Amino acid sequence: MSAQKKYIPYVVIGVFLVIFMYYAWASAVDYSQDQSTMMQSYGFATYWLSANLNKDDIAILPSADVFWAIDPNLVNRTESYKTVWNSSNIILRANTTESEILKVREDLRNTIHNDKRIKYLVFDWNDPRAVNLFEDKRCESLDIVLKEVKRFSFITPINQWKNRIIICEVQNKTK
């Protein structure tokens, strides 16, 4: 076997690795750009909440771990939508029925009417626990005492996915 034929498999593998590495790098860059856009919006929402949430107020959050990672001071002043579902004794599943969602929605309404500490409800289109409670992605769709006070819209640069984080304030509460 000649020396040239001996190196052909190595050249083929080398070319394959170069092509693979190029596309792996390109997809990693795309993913990073999309995720950083989303995380930037979570950052803006977190800073807004930190500045506007009083010491005794509570906000109910989607993806609460993300907010807590950005500002650990929010841990004691926020609750997750998972808590709302757990308090209703309903587990979100792929086959969760409409009647179960209505029960959780009603429990959340009762909570925001009865717990005077709840000042904000935050929702996005990522957390299924929050999305299922807001019928048409508006604050008023859950309850008339909710009013949108802040919106953080974003479009991911690579796949052009449109999303938003919406902060609803509980109105007309005497503390």
Residue, then its C-alpha position, 0 to 999 in steps of 0.5 A: m500500500s502506498a503512502q498516499k493511500k495510507y493517509i486518505p482515511y485520515v484526510v477524510i476524517g479530518v475534513f469531516l471533523v472540520i465540517f462538523m465543528y463548523y456547524a456545531w459552532a454555528s448552531a451553538v452561536d445561534y442558540s446562545q444568541d436566542q437564549s441571551t435575548m430571552m435571558q436579557s428580557y428576564g433580567f429586565a423584568t427581574y430588575w423592574l420587580s426588584a425596584n417596584l416590589n415593596k418589602d411586604d409585597i409578593a409577586i407570583l412568577p413563572s420560571a421562578d428559579v430564573f428570577w431568583a438566579i438573577d436576583p436572590n433577594l426576590v426569593n422571600r418576596t415571590e411565589s411560583y405558579k407551581t405553588v398555586w397548582n400544588s395548593s389546588n392539589i392538581i398536577l399539570r400533566a399533558n392530559t390536564t382537563e379543562s375543569e382542572i385548569l378552571k379549578v386552579r384559575e379559580d383558586l388563583r383568583n381567590t388567592i389574589h382577592n384574599d391575600k392582600r400582600i400579592k401585588y404582581l402576577v408575572f407571566d410569560w409564554n414559556d411556563p405552562r403553569a402560567v400560560n394555562l391560567f391566562e386564557d388570551k395572554r392578557c391580565e384581565s382574562l384572569d381577573i378584572v382586578l389585574k392591570e398590565v403595568k409592564r411588558f417586556s417583548f422580545i424576538t429571538p434573532i435566529n428563529q424569530w420567535k416572538n415572546r413577552i413577559i407581562i407584569c400584572e398589578v393587582q388593583n383596588k386593594t386596601k392593605 
